[in-house]
Amino acid sequence: MDHTLACFLLLLYLTFCASASPRSTSRKFHSYSTKEEVNSPPGWHPVGQAPPEHVLQMRIYLVQPDFSVLEQALYQVSDPRHQKYGRHLSKRQVDALVAPAPESVETLDDWLSSHGFNTSSLPRSSAGDWISISIPVFKAEEMLRTTYYIWEYEVNNATLIRTTSYSLPSNLHPHVDVIQPTTSFASTTRQGSTLRVEVIPASSPPIDRPPLYTQSGLEVLPSCNTSINILCLKQIYNAVGYQASEKSGNKIGITGYLNELPSPEDLKEAFVAQNLSTANATYNFVSLNESAIFSAAEGVVASILAALEAGSNQAAQTGIEANLDVQYAFGLANPAPATFWATAGSPPFIPDTEFPSNSNEPYADWLAFILEQEDIPQVISTSYGDNEQTVPLSYATRVCNSFAQLGARGVSVIFSSGDGGVGDGISDPTEQKCFTNDGTNTTRFMPGFPATCPFVTAVGGTVQIPEVAASLSGGGLSDYFSRPSYQDSVVSAYLAALPPGTYDGLFNSTGRAIPDVAAQAVNYEVVYQGSTIGVSGTSAASPAFAGIISLVNDARLSKGMSSLGFLNPLIYASPSAFNDIISGHNPGCGTPGFNASVGWDPVTGLGTPDLQKLQSAFA
């Protein structure tokens, strides 16, 4: 970023503050008290104070007093036993249920106005439940009574500008839910490991091997035990022969982060290799970054942010993860119209580049955009996540509640469950790295967020034919979210069957449990830069499962039915529509992890999908 542009943006901010006409108010703000405080997260170390002129893209979230009403409505439209099942809410209805109280808006505006902001020009959500401000570090420190530092992550040298605590006037606390970026150290990691990256030959002589059979007796090509492609997935999950409609109105979407973009050329080549029509090897590409989300009305600001957007896009590049996601989700859902959202998410601050903006709150940034849209794909898959403990509870809860808004509108939100088993994937107690950041530095299982959000569907991993649990499959129980009623009976049954004392103190026995379901996760054939490579991880399982669910939606929409929407109440009520996986385990945190077993388990959930059973039950 050009130094002149950085200085100009700062000057523009100061000019706006100087020219603002804060409304006069008699509201008296009380003394400051701590709003939130976190311990220094493991692996992150402060390396110096943040530059005072560095501009933060900050979002202030207001309390949503009627969220419980929205949650109740979500479960009503998602429960197949309820008379309102499938009667999803409109954007307008959802906005009304998450709107803040007028007093909250007035109190926040008065506080911002007292600090020189012209509140009438600040970007807000259509529901009014958040407001965004571009603010230099020195002003944020003054308003929040804190000090920002440059933090560096020892694993990959990523850097963030964060603080470990901030304060607000005490009479503002009941109105403000959370402010970020402040205390969140989530690094937004890809839930996938490139375990096998050698180039796969374009053509290999056929080998005479006997066919394979799934648990339910479906015949599968012998090659599917060594590499997975779309035909393998269709055979394994009973989708061979189903032809989706081009006119059903069905759509599918993929979210991407870390500046990874899919390659249209690789997608077309993958479709050719999978015997799919290249006429449908297209997708709608939407680039989201700070410029799209925080743009102001003034033309000069818009032009500056457009320059920032151009600079951000230059840093983006074709990625293995993005290619994997689109080739399998879009390939399975073909010919459904598809969308890929590219959201800024890699560490955006490097001290010597003078880049003037910093957010790195990608889930919230994407949610801020998508919730403003009237037309949203019915299935959306994400293959990224973080250790739950790196995301403050207040912020994780707010993000999770935003996923509930999507579910209420008829969207199935699907996340990969992670690739570290119950934590770090390390079974050796002397080498494990699962330590809490609560100051005690004790060993504990590390479930992944957003997979632990009870309003999303978490997908674990399997391998081989017949399927067994993949050892990488992320699973466990949340330390943040209590167990939802839709899974209480099956999770309680699993835990009751464990030998007494198993992993005492390592997990929260009353938490939301993951995964919910599973899919193949090892050795996917992915076209990357013109060559076919092998990729493994639940980052593959999530788009594959999303593709199957999209086919169920296609069948429903073709019959004039609603989309499935929030899946979990439905799927936990219909375990027979899934292939139960009863072998394997997911080591991590110095333990063998949990075992797959009959029924639900914290390795493969309810099991893997069967399209014909799903369509028979739900369409």
N, C-alpha and C positions, 0 to 999 in steps of 0.2 A: 504494500500500500504506500503510495506516494506521501511523503512527509507533509507537503503543502496541503494535500487533501485532508489529512488528519487534522492539521491545525485549523483548516477552514471549517471542518465539521464542529470542532470545539468552539470556534468563534461564533458559528451560527447558533449553537446551543446557548451561549452566553448572551447573544443578541436577543434570542427569543425570550429568555428569562427577564432581560432588562426591559423589553417592550411589553411584557405581559401585564395585564391589568387585573391583578388578583381581586376577587370580590371581597369587600369588607365583611368581616364576620366578628361576632362577639363571642364565638366559641372559644373557650379557654382550654388549652391542652394541659393535661396533668404532667407531672414529672415522668421522665423516662424510666422504663423497667424492661428487663430482658424479655424479648419475644421468643427467641429460640437460641439454643446453644448446643453444640455437638462437640464430641471429642475429635482430636486430630485422627483422621482415618489411617489405618495401616498402609504403609507404602507411599504415602504422600508427605512431603516435607516442604516447609516454607523456605524459599531461597532469596527472599527480599521483599520489601514493600512494593505494592502495586504503583505504577506511575500515576501521579495525581490526574493527569490529563486523559488517561485511558478511558474510553467511553463504554459504559455497560449498557446493554439492552435489557432493561429490567421490567418485569411484569409483577404487578401487585394484584393478588387475588383476594376478592371480598368473600365473606362468609355467605354460604348458600343456605338460608334458613329452611327451605322447603325440600332439601335433597331427599329426606326420608320419604316424601310423597313420590318423588321420581323413582326411587328405588322400589317402592311398592308397585308402581305402575310397570316398571321393568319386569318384575317377577310375574305379574299378571299376564303380560303379553308374551312371556317366554315359557310359561308353564302349560304343557299340553292338556292338563286337566282343568284349566281355568277357562271360564266362558269368554274371556277377553283374549285368549291365545291368538297370536298373529295380528292383532289389531294395533299395529305399531303407532307410535306417536309421531307427529309432524315436528319439524324444526321449531315452529312457533310454539307448540305445546311444551317442548323440552326447554326452550329458552325461558318460558314463563315459570317453569318449576325450578330453575337454577338461578333466577334473578335475585340479586341481593335486596335487602330491605332499603327503602329510601333513606333512612337515617344513616345507614352504612355508607351509601354513596355521598351523602352530604358531608359526613364527618371526614371521609378520606379527601374529598375535594377541598374542604377547608384547610386540612393539613398541608396538602400539596400547594394550595394557593398561598399559604403562609410562607412557603419556601420559594415563591417566585414563579410557580408554574401557572400558565394559562390553561386551566383545566378544560375549557371548552374546545381546545384544539388537540387534546391528547387522544390517541387511538384507544378504543374500547371494544370489547366483544359485543355482539348484537344482544346478548342477554344482560350486558352490563356487569357481569361478574368478574371481569378483570380489566385492568387499565395498564397500558405500557408507557414507559418513559425512557428516553435516551438520556443518560446522565453520566458525567465524568466521575471518576472514583472519588475525587476530593469532595464533591457534593453529596454523593451517596454516603460517604463516611460521616459527614456532618449530619445528614438526616437520620441515619440509622445508628449514630453513636457507636461506630465500630471502626476497625482498621482492616483494609483488604491487603492480602499478600499474594505474591506469585507462589503457587504451589507446584511442585514437580513430582511426578509419579516415578518411582524407582524402577518399575517394570519396563516401561517403554519411553521414559523421559518426556511424557506428555505434560503439558503445563496448563494450569487454570488460574484464574484470579478469583479467589474465594476468601471468606472469613469463617470463623468458627462460631460466631455469635453476632446477634444484632438486637437492637432495642427500639421500642416505639413508645410514644406517650401512652400511659396506662389506659386512658379512656379510648384509645384507638384499638386496643387489643381485641375487644369483642367484635369488631367489625372487619378486621383484616385476618384472613385465613393464613396466608403465607406470602413471602416475598422472595423471589429468586431472580438472578443468581446471587446467592449468599452462601448457604451452608451445604449445598449438594455437591458431592464429589464423584458422582456417577461418571464413569468414563465411556459408557455406551460401547460395549464390546460386541463383536460379531459372535453369534452363537453357532460357530461352526469351525471345524478344524480341517485344514487342507492336509489330510492324512496321506493322500496318495496323489502325487502331482505329475507322475510320469505320463508322457504322451501315449494315448491308447492308439494302436494301429488303426488306420482308416478301414481296413478290411482284413479279416483273419479267416483262414481256412476253417470250415465247420469241423467240429469235434463230435464224434458220435457218443453222446452221453444220454443216459436215461432221463426222462422228464422228472421234474420235481412236482410235489403236491403240497398245497397249503393245509393248515389244520382242518379246514372245511372241505378238503378234497378237490380244490380247483387245480387244474394242471398249469404249470408255470415252466417257461423255458429254462433249460439247465444253466444257461449263461447268467441268469438272474442271481445265482449264488455268488458270482464273482463281480458283477457290475449291474447297476440298476439304471434302466431307462424308462420312458413313459409306457412302453408296451408291458414291461415287467410290472409296473405299478397297476396298470389296468387289469392284468391277469391276477395279481395277488389280491387286489381289492374288488374283484368281481365287476369290473367296469367295461369289459370287452364287449363291443357291439352297441354300446349306448351312443347314440348320435345326438349331441346337443343342438338346440335350435338357434338360429341366428336372429329370431324375432321374439324371443321370450322376454327380453328386457333384462336378462341376467348380466351382471358385471362383476369384475374381480379387480382387486388392487393389491399392490405391494409397496411397502414403505422401505426406503433405503437411507442409510446414514453413512458417516465417515467418508463423505465425498466419493462414494463408489457409485458408478453409473453402469447400467446395462448397455451392451452393444447390440444395436439393431441388426448388424451384419451377422454377429454370432447367433442371434436368435433365429434368423432366417436359415442359417446353416444347420442349426439344431433341429428346426422343423423339417428340413429336408431329410436329415438323418433319421428322424422319427416317423417319416412317411406322413407328415402333416402338411396341409396346404400352406404354401408360403404367402398366399393371398391374405391369410389371417395372422401372419407373423408381424403384427404391428401393435403399437400401444400408445396411449396418450402419456406424454412425458410432462410432468409438472415439477418445476424447480422451486423449492421453498428455501428461503434463508431469511436472514434478518431483514433484508430489504422488502421482501414480500409481506412480512408480518408486521413490521414496525413502520411502514412507510407513512409519511404525513401528507397532508393535503398540499402544502406549499410546493410549488414546482421546483424550486432550487433544492429542497430537501430530497424530492423524488429523484432528481437527476444525480445527486451525490450518491444516494443509495443504489441507484442503477449501476453506477460505477463500481460500488462495492460488490454488487451481485456479479458483475462481469469478472471481477477479480476472484471471487469465490468459485465461479464456474471453471475458471482456468486451472484451479488447483484440483478439480475433480478428474477422475479417470475411470476407465472401464475396470470393473472389479469382478473377481471370481464370485463373490457372494451375490452381487446384483444379477450376474448372468445366471447363476444357479436358480435364484428365486423366479425370474421371469420365464426361464425356459421350462420349468416344471409347473408352476402355478398356471401360467398362461397356456402352456401346452395341454395340460389336462382339462382346463376349462374351455379350450378352443371350441367354437369360435366366439366366445363371450368377449365383448369389448373390455379392454384391460387398461389399467392406469398404473404408472410407476411414479411415486413421489420421491424426489431427491431432496432430503432435508440436511442442512448443514449440521454436522455432528462431530467432526474431528476436532481435537483440541485447537481452538481458534486463536490462541494467544501465544506468540513467540516473541520474547522480549526484544529481539534485535530487528524485528520487521516493522515496528511502529504501526501495526494493524490496529485501527482505532476502535474496534467493537468486539465485544466478548459476550457470548451467551451460553452456548453449549448446553442448552436444555432441550434437546431435540424432540423428545416425546411431547413435551408441552407446546413446543413451537408447531409441530405437526398438528396436534389437537386443536390449537388455536385457529389454524387454517381450516382444517377439515370440518369442524363444527359450524363454521360459517357457511358451508356449502349446502345448497338445497338438494342436490343430486349426488348421492354417495354410493359407490359400489357395495353390493350386499355382502361381500366377503373380503376381508383385508388381512393379509398375513405380514408378520414382522419377525425377522430372525436376529434380533439384537436384544441385549439385556445387560444387567449389572447385578452384582451381589446386592441383595436387598438392603443390607446394612449401610451401603455407601449412599443411599438415598434417604434423606431425613423423612421420618414418619409423616410429618405434616405434608410434605411435598408429594410423597408416594401416594398418600390418601387422595390428594387433590387430582393427581394424574389418573388414578384408578377410577375416581368418580366421573372423570371425563369419558372414560371408556364406557361407563354405564350409560351415558347420554347417547353414545353411538348404538349400543345394544337396544335401547328403548326405541330408536328410530329404525330398527330392523337390520342392523349390521352385525355380522358374525366377526368378532375381533379375535384373531388367532396369533399366538406367540409361541416360539420355540421355548422349551423348558430349560435349555442350557446343556453344556457339554462336559460338566465337571462331576457327574454323578451327584453325590450329596454335597459336593462343595468344590474341591480342587482337582478331583480325579486321581488323587494320590492315596494309595492304600497303605503305604509305609508310614507308621506313626512318627518315625524320626525325621521324615521329610515333608510332612503335611504342612499346609499353610492356611488352615482355617482358624483364624483367631478373631475374636470379637474386637470391636472398636469402642467398647463401653468403658474402657479404662482398666478392665481386669485382664485383658489379653488371654482369655481362656479359649480352649478349643470348642468349636460349635459348628454344626452343619450350616452351610451357606446357600439357602435357596435363592433363586434368581427372581428379580423384578424386571419387567412388569408381569412375568408369568404368574406370580403369586397373587396378583389382583383377582378377586373373586368374580369380576365381571368380564374376564377374558377366558379363552379356552387355551390351555397349555398343552403342547404336543411334545411327548417324549420320543425316544428312538428305539427301533428294532433292527435286526440284522438276520440274514439267512432265510432259507425256505426249508421246512416250516420255520416260522418266525420265533426268535428268542429276543430277550431284551438286549439292547446294545449297552455295553458297559459304560459308555459315555453319557447315557441318558440322564439328564438332570431331573432330580426328584427330591421330595422332602415336604416339610411343613413350614408355613410362614411364621415368622416372629412378629409380623406387623398386623396381619389380617386374621380375624377369627374364622373358624370353619363355617361355611355357609350351609344352610339346612339341606340343600340339594345333594350334598355329598356326605352328610354326617353319618348316615347308617353304614355306608360301605367303608369309610375310613375308620370309623370306630371298630368295625368288625376286623379289619386288617390289624389294627394296633392291639386289639384284644388277643389276637392269635400269636403275637410275638412272645417269645420266652420272657418271663418276668425280668425286669432290669435291663432289657436290651437298649443300649445307647442312652441310658439315663443321663439327663442333663445336656444332651447334644442336640435336642430338637424340642419344639413346642408341641406337645401332644394335642393341644386344642386348636392349632392353627389351620388355615386354609391349606389344603394338600394339593400337590402337583406331582406328575402331570394329570390331565384329565383323560387324554387319549394318547395314541402313539402312531407312528408310521415308520417305514424304512428310513434309515439314517446313515447308511454306510455305502461307500463306493458308487456314488452317482456319476453318470457320464455327463460332463458339462463341456460345451464348446466354449473355449476361451482363446481369444486372439487367433482364431482359425484352426486351433488344434483341440482334440478331445482329451480332457484330463479327468481324473477321478477325484471326487470331493466327498467328505463325510462330515456329519454333524446333525444336530437337531435343526440346524438352519436349513437342511434339506427336507426334514420331516414336516416342518410347518407349512411350506408352500405346497407340498404334496397333499397333505391333509386338506388344505384350503381348496385345492383343485377338485378333490372328491366332493367336498361340501358344496362347491359351486355347481357341480352336476346335479346334486339333489335340489338346489334352488332352481336350476333350469327346469327340472321336471315339475316342480311346484308352480313356478311362474307360468309355464306353458298351459297349466290347467286353471289359471286365474286365481291361484292361491297366493298367499303372502310369502316373502322370503323367510328363512328359518330364524334370522336374527340371533339374539343371544342364545348360544347353543346349550349351555351347561344344564339347566333344569330339564331340557328335553333328553339329552343323551344319558344323564344319570337315571332317567325314568325308563330308558330303553337299552339296557346293557346287552341284550341278545342281538342287537344290530352290529356288534363289534366282535372281532376275533380275540378271544381272551388269550393273553400271553402269560405263560406260567413258568418260564425258565429264564434264568439270568439274574444279574444283580448290577448295582451301580456304585462301585467303590469310590471313596473319597474321604478326605479329612482323617486319614490314618485308619480307616475302617473298610470292611468289605461292602459297606453300604446296605441298602435294603434289598430284599429278594422279590423277584416277580412271583406271583402266586395266583391261585384261582380267585377270580373276581378282581376288584380294583386293587392296585398296588402302587406305591410311590416310585415306580420305575417305568411302567407302561400305562398307568391309569386303567381305564376300562378295556384297553386293547386297541386294535387297529380296525379301520372301517371296512364295511362290506357294502358297496354301492347299492346292489339290488335289495338287500335287506333294509337299508336306510330309505330307499325310495318306496319300498313296499310299506314301511312303517309311517313315513312322513309325507309321501306324495301320492 
